[in-house]
């Protein structure tokens, strides 16, 4: 187990990435089912970045850093999602 709780555990499946996304993503002010979809989509993207790096021979820690770097500013990311998801009136 990693000593840094802010970093996801390596391993198969994206449950750790989902937990990582949920713990970093501010509230999105979208319907709950849509937020679940967004978390899942982002977790899959981060896991794919991690897995591609590992397939290229990158070590676990560096692959994790590459995936984490996909979203450097969670607040800005959440604001962008809110803007995109805002219903048109």
C-alpha angles and dihedrals in degrees: 000000000000119000091218109077091193091068124072122243115253119240145093120316127027101259090110091048091049089052090048092051093046091050093051104034115092118222110291101202091228129121112290094245091052091049089053089052092049092049091049093048092050093045090053090050093050092046090050091052089050093047094047090052092048090049088056089055097259113151122251097256094047092045089052091050090051091052093046090051089063088083108033095167116035094184092054091045091052091049091052091050091049090052093048094044096045109117115242112245 
